[in-house]
Amino acid sequence: MRINKYLNDKRFCSRRETNRLIAAGRITVNGVAVDGSRMVEPEDVVLLDGAPLPENRDKPVYLALNKPAGITCTAAKQVEGNIIDYVNYPARIFAVGRLDKASEGLILLTNDGQIVNQMMRSEHEHEKEYVVTVDKPLTAGFLAAMSSGVEILGVTTKPCEIYGMEKEVFRIILTQGLNLQIRRMCKALGYRVLRLERIRIMNITLDGLERGQWRQLGGEELRLLLARLS
């Protein structure tokens, strides 16, 4: 397997940190510094800074957070209002994907690097559901255009499900995660997003979570999530 996947499977650091270690030349295979394309065989000796890779002995952690607006989905300690300091969990975790600073709602956090990689691969088409408030009344044309696909960032968005809820509020289910996708789609059609809340990721919902609260995932809820990612 590729060195990136090998290291991610070890779950001792995030995918981003893995790439930084490789770029810095700190990962060697059989004594030679490697890049991300290097394939690893079972008999190869993989070292970090000349020493065996540390074992991740942490119990897997899976959290669901109802993120308030104003919190930034980054682990960078220098960023005020970063999500890791906000949650203040006693073990090392990181966010799965992003929810922009102005948006609110469901985001998952974990120390399981494998689940991050699996959820971030858009070809799996995992559903994410949002409730969005815009600055003027919805029209049939707007809903039809959003549903069929909008030209943003040089591509046409995938067809999606969208439902009008109130005069200026709609619910939308996406299976891709382009940067600021909903905001950009609305802007391309002459609308401005006033409020954006994510209410579901796959089978995980905000049920029972007040704004700013988080909870551990477990039981059938977690089993179903991991099964869909396998």
C-alpha positions in Angstrom: 0.0 0.0 0.0 1.0 3.6 -0.4 3.0 5.1 2.5 0.2 7.6 3.2 -2.4 4.9 3.7 0.1 2.8 5.8 0.7 5.7 8.2 -3.0 6.7 8.3 -3.9 3.1 9.2 -1.5 3.4 12.2 -3.8 6.2 13.5 -1.0 8.0 15.3 -1.6 11.3 13.5 -4.0 13.0 11.2 -3.8 12.8 7.4 -2.6 16.4 7.2 0.1 15.7 9.8 1.1 12.6 8.0 1.7 14.6 4.8 3.7 17.2 6.7 6.0 14.5 8.2 6.6 13.0 4.8 7.3 16.4 3.2 9.8 17.2 6.0 11.7 14.0 5.2 11.0 12.6 8.7 9.6 9.3 7.4 12.0 6.7 6.1 11.5 3.3 4.5 14.5 1.0 4.8 16.6 4.0 5.8 15.6 6.2 2.8 13.3 9.3 3.1 10.2 8.9 1.0 7.5 10.9 -0.7 3.8 10.2 -0.7 3.9 7.9 -3.7 6.2 5.3 -2.1 4.7 1.9 -1.8 5.3 -0.1 1.4 5.6 -3.9 1.6 5.1 -5.9 4.8 8.8 -6.6 5.2 9.8 -2.9 4.9 11.1 -1.0 8.0 9.2 2.3 8.4 10.6 4.8 10.9 9.8 8.2 12.2 12.9 10.3 13.0 14.9 7.1 13.0 12.6 5.3 15.5 9.7 2.9 15.3 6.3 4.5 14.7 4.5 5.3 18.0 1.5 3.1 18.7 -1.8 4.9 19.0 -3.1 3.4 22.3 -5.9 5.8 22.6 -9.4 4.4 22.7 -11.3 5.4 19.5 -13.3 8.6 20.1 -16.3 9.6 18.1 -18.1 12.9 19.0 -21.0 14.8 17.5 -20.9 18.6 18.1 -23.6 21.1 17.5 -21.2 23.9 16.4 -22.2 27.5 17.1 -21.4 30.2 14.5 -18.1 31.8 15.2 -16.1 28.6 15.9 -13.5 27.7 13.3 -13.0 24.1 12.3 -9.2 24.0 12.8 -6.8 22.4 15.2 -4.4 25.3 15.0 -4.0 26.6 18.5 -3.1 30.1 17.3 -6.5 30.5 15.8 -8.9 32.1 18.3 -12.1 30.2 18.7 -10.6 27.0 17.2 -12.9 23.9 17.5 -10.4 21.8 19.5 -10.1 24.4 22.3 -13.9 24.9 22.2 -14.7 21.2 22.7 -11.8 20.8 25.2 -11.9 17.1 25.1 -9.2 15.3 27.3 -7.8 13.3 24.4 -6.3 14.4 21.0 -9.1 14.7 18.4 -9.7 16.5 15.1 -12.7 17.5 13.1 -14.0 15.4 10.2 -14.3 17.9 7.3 -15.3 21.5 7.8 -18.2 23.7 8.5 -17.3 27.4 7.8 -17.0 29.8 10.7 -20.3 31.6 10.0 -22.3 28.3 9.8 -23.6 26.2 12.6 -24.8 22.7 13.3 -23.5 19.1 13.1 -19.8 18.3 12.8 -18.1 15.1 13.8 -14.8 14.9 15.7 -12.6 11.8 16.2 -9.1 10.4 16.8 -9.7 7.8 14.1 -7.8 8.8 11.0 -9.4 6.0 8.9 -12.9 7.4 9.3 -11.7 10.8 8.3 -10.2 9.6 5.0 -13.3 7.5 4.3 -15.8 10.3 4.9 -13.7 12.9 3.0 -13.7 10.8 -0.2 -16.5 12.3 -2.2 -17.0 9.2 -4.4 -18.7 7.6 -1.4 -21.5 10.2 -1.8 -22.3 10.4 1.9 -25.4 12.5 2.5 -25.2 15.8 4.4 -28.4 17.7 5.1 -28.7 21.5 5.8 -31.4 24.0 6.6 -30.7 27.4 4.9 -32.2 30.8 5.3 -31.7 33.3 2.4 -32.3 37.0 1.9 -35.4 36.9 -0.3 -38.3 34.6 -1.1 -37.7 31.3 -2.8 -38.9 30.8 -6.4 -39.7 27.6 -8.3 -36.8 28.5 -10.7 -34.3 28.9 -7.8 -35.3 25.5 -6.3 -35.1 23.8 -9.8 -31.7 25.3 -10.5 -30.3 24.3 -7.1 -31.6 20.8 -7.6 -30.3 20.2 -11.1 -26.8 21.8 -10.6 -25.2 25.2 -10.4 -21.9 26.3 -12.1 -19.4 27.2 -9.4 -15.6 26.9 -9.1 -15.5 25.9 -12.7 -17.7 22.8 -12.3 -21.4 22.0 -12.2 -22.6 20.8 -8.8 -24.1 17.3 -8.6 -27.9 17.1 -8.7 -29.3 17.2 -5.2 -32.5 17.1 -3.2 -34.0 20.4 -2.1 -37.3 21.3 -0.4 -38.8 24.7 0.3 -39.8 25.0 4.0 -40.8 28.6 4.5 -40.9 31.7 2.3 -37.1 32.2 2.6 -36.0 28.8 4.1 -35.1 25.6 2.4 -33.7 22.1 3.2 -31.0 20.7 1.0 -29.3 17.3 0.9 -25.8 17.2 -0.7 -23.5 14.3 -1.6 -20.4 16.4 -2.3 -18.5 18.9 -0.3 -17.1 21.8 -2.5 -15.7 24.7 -0.6 -18.6 26.9 0.6 -20.8 25.0 -1.8 -24.2 26.1 -0.6 -23.2 29.8 -0.2 -21.6 29.8 -3.7 -24.6 28.1 -5.3 -27.0 30.6 -3.8 -24.8 33.5 -4.8 -24.6 32.3 -8.4 -28.4 32.4 -8.5 -28.7 35.9 -7.0 -29.3 34.9 -3.3 -27.4 35.5 -0.2 -27.3 33.0 2.7 -28.3 34.5 6.0 -28.1 31.4 8.1 -26.8 27.9 7.4 -27.2 24.9 9.7 -26.1 21.4 9.1 -28.6 19.0 10.7 -27.4 15.6 9.5 -24.3 13.7 8.3 -25.3 10.2 7.0 -27.3 8.6 9.9 -26.0 11.1 12.6 -28.4 13.9 13.5 -28.6 16.8 15.9 -31.3 15.1 17.9 -30.8 15.9 21.6 -28.0 18.4 21.1 -28.4 22.0 22.1 -26.3 24.6 20.3 -22.7 24.3 21.7 -23.2 20.8 23.2 -21.4 17.6 22.1 -22.0 14.0 22.8 -20.3 10.6 22.3 -21.4 8.4 19.5 -22.0 4.8 20.4 -24.3 1.8 20.1 -26.3 1.2 17.0 -25.8 4.8 15.8 -22.0 4.3 15.7 -22.2 0.7 14.4 -24.3 1.9 11.4 -22.0 4.8 10.7 -18.9 2.6 10.6 -20.7 0.0 8.6 -21.6 2.5 5.9 -17.9 3.6 5.8 -16.4 0.1 5.5 
